[in-house]
Amino acid sequence: MTRVAVVEIQGCMASSAAITHDVMATANRISGTTKRALPFDVDTVRYGSRRNSETLRDAELIIVPGLGIASADELDGKLKSPACRHAAAMLAEAFQAGAALAASCASTFLLAEAGLLDGRRATTTWWLAPAFQRRYPEVELVTDQIVVADWPIATGGAAMAQMDLMLAVVSRFAGTSLAKACANYLLLDERRSQAPFMAVTYLAGQDPRMAKAESWVRDNIARDFCIDELAGAVALAPRTFARRLAATCGLTPIQFVQRIRVETARLLLETTRLPVDQIARKVGYAEPSTLRRLIRRDTRHPPGHFRPVA
């Protein structure tokens, strides 16, 4: 039986914490019905405005649900709070003692603050990815994946990625078959990429030039254009544009344009009956096969998946 500590920091996302406990409980219940030993012994450790002297020293696995923040500024203040500083110190101590760690959404910043992700592959919520990259350059950030399991540390993406993270945890500590059984009982789909959920408009909106670039791409989406032309439209040299875009959106210029084209194509697939070849031309692709390939790459689904159900 794996000794698990669920670290709930004051103000943490209630649904993320609930998902954690529900998946652990489901794994134990399924194991109980098959007369197998229960895989998880779960305890909750809470850190708030009052200093909690409870340590994580006895835990073999520590799970940190999302912090429940809504902006980069709020995150910065949260990480400076006594609760987060104390939790980060306790996590570092437990990790040095051999505990495995799992965190999703903004809680991944807590692991990075403690230096536990340096030199490791990790993911975080897509809308904070640029801030994460700037703040922790020593971490190999994989922005498009929902879960990155670089054990003994696993990280998850945006808030509801806690479901995917917990399935990865169950798979690691109790076996793949039990993880699949939990997914079936809880009706959880296997998801691997955050790419379909990334909102370019939100990311670009953090920089007026990048917001202007996004608008320009949408206005010129049906025609072929080069990146130099796009950079010129926002009065930036191509290299400067690429640097600003990477800092703001975590994307290369080509990825930026492709993301907008695919996002627009998906909207047309969901709201119209236009054939794929016509949609491809509307978003700037002469060959429908190019659009099909990009949609499948970003979403793991063919274009037909996004058609409205009659």
For each residue, the residues with C-beta under 8 A, 3 or more apart:
1: 37 38 39 40 41
2: 39 40 41 60 61 173 174
3: 41 43 58 59 60 61
4: 24 40 41 42 43 59 60 61 62 63
5: 43 44 45 56 58 59 61 62 63 94
6: 17 20 21 24 42 43 44 45 62 63 64 65
7: 45 46 47 56 62 63 64 65 87 90 91
8: 12 17 44 45 46 47 65
9: 12 46 47 48 64 67 83 84 87 107 110
10: 46 47 48 49 83
11: 67 68 78
12: 8 9 16 17 65 66 67 68 107
13: 16 17 65 66 67 68 105 159
14: 17 18 68
15: 18 19 159 160 162
16: 12 13 19 20 65 66 68 104 105 159 160 162
17: 6 8 12 13 14 20 21 65
18: 14 15 21 22
19: 15 16 22 23 65 160 162 163 166
20: 6 16 17 23 24 63 65 162 166
21: 6 17 18 24 25 42 44
22: 18 19 25 26 186
23: 19 20 26 27 163 166 167 169 170 182 186
24: 4 6 20 21 27 28 40 42 166 170
25: 21 22 28 29 42
26: 22 23 29 30 182 185 186
27: 23 24 30 31 39 40 170 174 178 179 182
28: 24 25 31 32 38 39 40
29: 25 26 32 33
30: 26 27 33 34 178 181 182 185
31: 27 28 34 36 37 38 39 174 178
32: 28 29 35 36 38
33: 29 30
34: 30 31
35: 32
36: 31 32 39
37: 1 31
38: 1 28 31 32 41
39: 1 2 27 28 31 36 170 173 174 178
40: 1 2 4 24 27 28 173 174
41: 1 2 3 4 38
42: 4 6 21 24 25
43: 3 4 5 6 59
44: 5 6 8 21
45: 5 6 7 8 52 54 56
46: 7 8 9 10 52
47: 7 8 9 10 52 83 84 86 87 90
48: 9 10 52 83
49: 10 82 83
50:
51: 82 86
52: 45 46 47 48 86
53:
54: 45
55: 58 90 93 94
56: 5 7 45 59 62 90 91 93 94 99
57: 93 94 97
58: 3 5 55
59: 3 4 5 43 56 62 94 99
60: 2 3 4 98 99 100
61: 2 3 4 5 99 100 101 102 169 173
62: 4 5 6 7 56 59 91 94 99 100 101 102
63: 4 5 6 7 20 101 102 103 166 169
64: 6 7 9 87 91 101 102 103 104 107 110 111
65: 6 7 8 12 13 16 17 19 20 104 107 162
66: 12 13 16 104 105 106 107 159 162
67: 9 11 12 13 75 78 84 105 106 107 109 110
68: 11 12 13 14 16 106
69: 74 75 78 106
70: 74
71: 74 75
72: 75 76 128 131
73: 76 77
74: 69 70 71 77 78
75: 67 69 71 72 78 79 106 109 128 131
76: 72 73 79 80
77: 73 74 80 81
78: 11 67 69 74 75 81 84 106
79: 75 76 84 85 109 110 113
80: 76 77 84 85
81: 77 78 84 85
82: 49 51 85 86
83: 9 10 47 48 49 86 87
84: 9 47 67 78 79 80 81 87 88 110 113
85: 79 80 81 82 88 89
86: 47 51 52 82 83 89 90
87: 7 9 47 64 83 84 90 91 110
88: 84 85 91 92 110 111 113 114
89: 85 86 92 93 114
90: 7 47 55 56 86 87 93 94
91: 7 56 62 64 87 88 94 95 101 110 111 114 116
92: 88 89 95 96 114 115 116
93: 55 56 57 89 90 96 97
94: 5 55 56 57 59 62 90 91 97 99 101
95: 91 92 98 99 101 114 116 152 153
96: 92 93
97: 57 93 94
98: 60 95
99: 56 59 60 61 62 94 95 152
100: 60 61 62 151 152 153 154 172 173
101: 61 62 63 64 91 94 95 111 116 152 153 154
102: 61 62 63 64 153 154 155 156 165 166 168 169
103: 63 64 107 108 110 111 154 155 156 165
104: 16 64 65 66 107 108 125 155 156 157 158 159 161 162 165
105: 13 16 66 67 108 124 125 156 157 158 159 161 162
106: 66 67 68 69 75 78 109 110 124 125 128
107: 9 12 64 65 66 67 103 104 110 111
108: 103 104 105 111 112 117 122 123 124 125 132 155 156
109: 67 75 79 106 112 113 124 128 132 135
110: 9 64 67 79 84 87 88 91 103 106 107 113 114
111: 64 88 91 101 103 107 108 114 116 117 122 153 155
112: 108 109 115 116 117 118 122 132 135 136 139
113: 79 84 88 109 110
114: 88 89 91 92 95 110 111
115: 92 112 118
116: 91 92 95 101 111 112 120 153
117: 108 111 112 120 122 136 138 139 153 155
118: 112 115 136 138 139
119: 138 139 140
120: 116 117 139 140 150 153
121: 140 142 148 150
122: 108 111 112 117 139 140 141 142 148 150 153 155
123: 108 141 142 143 145 146 147 148 155 156 157 194
124: 105 106 108 109 128 129 132 141 143 155 157
125: 104 105 106 108 128 129 157 158 159 161 194
126: 129 143 157 158 194 197 198 203
127: 158 198 199 202 203
128: 72 75 106 109 124 125 131 132
129: 124 125 126 132 133 141 143 250
130: 133 134 203 206 246 247 248 249 250
131: 72 75 128 134 135
132: 108 109 112 124 128 129 135 136 139 141
133: 129 130 136 137 141 247 250
134: 130 131 137 247
135: 109 112 131 132
136: 112 117 118 132 133 139 141
137: 133 134
138: 117 118 119
139: 112 117 118 119 120 122 132 136
140: 119 120 121 122
141: 122 123 124 129 132 133 136 250
142: 121 122 123 145 148
143: 123 124 126 129 194 198 250
144: 193 194 195 198
145: 123 142 148 157 192 193 194
146: 123 156 157 161 164 191 192 193 194
147: 123 154 155 156 157 161 164 165 168 192
148: 121 122 123 142 145 154 155
149: 154 168 172
150: 120 121 122 153 154 155
151: 100 154 172
152: 95 99 100 101
153: 95 100 101 102 111 116 117 120 122 150
154: 100 101 102 103 147 148 149 150 151 165 168 169 172
155: 102 103 104 108 111 117 122 123 124 147 148 150 165
156: 102 103 104 105 108 123 146 147 161 162 164 165 168
157: 104 105 123 124 125 126 145 146 147 161 164 194
158: 104 105 125 126 127 161 194 197
159: 13 15 16 66 104 105 125 162
160: 15 16 19 163
161: 104 105 125 146 147 156 157 158 164 165 194
162: 15 16 19 20 65 66 104 105 156 159 165 166
163: 19 23 160 166 167 186 188
164: 146 147 156 157 161 167 168 188 190 191
165: 102 103 104 147 154 155 156 161 162 168 169
166: 19 20 23 24 63 102 162 163 169 170 182
167: 23 163 164 170 171 179 182 183 188 190
168: 102 147 149 154 156 164 165 171 172 179
169: 23 61 63 102 154 165 166 172 173
170: 23 24 27 39 166 167 173 174 175 178 179 182
171: 167 168 174 175 176 178 179
172: 100 149 151 154 168 169
173: 2 39 40 61 100 169 170
174: 2 27 31 39 40 170 171 178 179
175: 170 171 178 179
176: 171 179 180
177: 180 181
178: 27 30 31 39 170 171 174 175 181 182
179: 27 167 168 170 171 174 175 176 182 183
180: 176 177 183 184
181: 30 177 178 184 185
182: 23 26 27 30 166 167 170 178 179 185 186 188
183: 167 179 180 186 187 188 189 190
184: 180 181 187
185: 26 30 181 182
186: 22 23 26 163 182 183
187: 183 184
188: 163 164 167 182 183
189: 183
190: 164 167 183
191: 146 164
192: 145 146 147 300
193: 144 145 146 196 298 299 300
194: 123 125 126 143 144 145 146 157 158 161 197 198
195: 144 198 259 298 299
196: 193 266 298 299
197: 126 158 194
198: 126 127 143 144 194 195 203 259
199: 127 202 203
200: 203 204 214 249 251 256 259 260 263
201: 204 205 214
202: 127 199 205 206
203: 126 127 130 198 199 200 206 210 248 249 250 251
204: 200 201 207 210 211 213 214 248 249
205: 201 202 210 211
206: 130 202 203 210 248
207: 204 210 211 244 247 248
208: 211 212
209: 212 213 234 235 236 241 244
210: 203 204 205 206 207 213 214 234 244 245 248 249
211: 204 205 207 208 214 215
212: 208 209 215 216 233 234
213: 204 209 210 216 217 230 233 234 241 245 256
214: 200 201 204 210 211 217 218 256 260
215: 211 212 218 219
216: 212 213 219 220 230 233 234
217: 213 214 220 221 230 256 257 260
218: 214 215 221 260 264
219: 215 216
220: 216 217 223 225
221: 217 218 260 261 264 282 283 284
222: 281 282 283 284
223: 220 284
224: 284 286
225: 220 229 230
226: 229 230
227: 230 231 238 241 242 253 254 257
228: 231 232 238
229: 225 226 232 233
230: 213 216 217 225 226 227 233 234 241 253 257
231: 227 228 234 236 237 238 240 241 242 253
232: 228 229 235 236
233: 212 213 216 229 230
234: 209 210 212 213 216 230 231 241
235: 209 232
236: 209 231 232 240 241 244
237: 231 240 241
238: 227 228 231 241 242 253
239: 242 243
240: 231 236 237 243 244
241: 209 213 227 230 231 234 236 237 238 244 245 253
242: 227 231 238 239 245 246 252 253
243: 239 240 246 247
244: 207 209 210 236 240 241 247 248
245: 210 213 241 242 248 249 251 252 253 256
246: 130 242 243 249 250 251 252
247: 130 133 134 207 243 244
248: 130 203 204 206 207 210 244 245
249: 130 200 203 204 210 245 246 256
250: 129 130 133 141 143 203 246
251: 200 203 245 246 255 256 259
252: 242 245 246 255 256
253: 227 230 231 238 241 242 245 256 257
254: 227 257 258
255: 251 252 258 259
256: 200 213 214 217 245 249 251 252 253 259 260
257: 217 227 230 253 254 260 261
258: 254 255 261 262 294
259: 195 198 200 251 255 256 262 263 298
260: 200 214 217 218 221 256 257 263 264
261: 221 257 258 264 265 283 284 285 291 294
262: 258 259 265 266 283 291 294 295 298
263: 200 259 260 266 267
264: 218 221 260 261 267 268 282 283
265: 261 262 268 269 279 280 282 283 291 295 303
266: 196 262 263 269 270 295 299 306
267: 263 264 270 271
268: 264 265 271 272 274 279 282 283
269: 265 266 272 276 279 303 306 307
270: 266 267 306 307 308
271: 267 268 308
272: 268 269 279
273:
274: 268 278 279 282
275: 278 279
276: 269 279 280 288 291 292 303
277: 280 281 288
278: 274 275 281 282
279: 265 268 269 272 274 275 276 282 283 291 303
280: 265 276 277 283 285 286 287 288 290 291
281: 222 277 278 284 285 286
282: 221 222 264 265 268 274 278 279
283: 221 222 261 262 264 265 268 279 280 291
284: 221 222 223 224 261 281
285: 261 280 281 288 290 291
286: 224 280 281 290
287: 280 290 291
288: 276 277 280 285 291 292
289: 292 293
290: 280 285 286 287 293 294
291: 261 262 265 276 279 280 283 285 287 288 294 295 303
292: 276 288 289 295 296 302 303
293: 289 290 296 297
294: 258 261 262 290 291 297 298
295: 262 265 266 291 292 298 299 301 302 303 306
296: 292 293 299 300 301 302
297: 293 294
298: 193 195 196 259 262 294 295
299: 193 195 196 266 295 296 305 306
300: 192 193 296
301: 295 296 305 306
302: 292 295 296 305
303: 265 269 276 279 291 292 295 306 307
304: 307
305: 299 301 302
306: 266 269 270 295 299 301 303
307: 269 270 303 304
308: 270 271
309:
310:
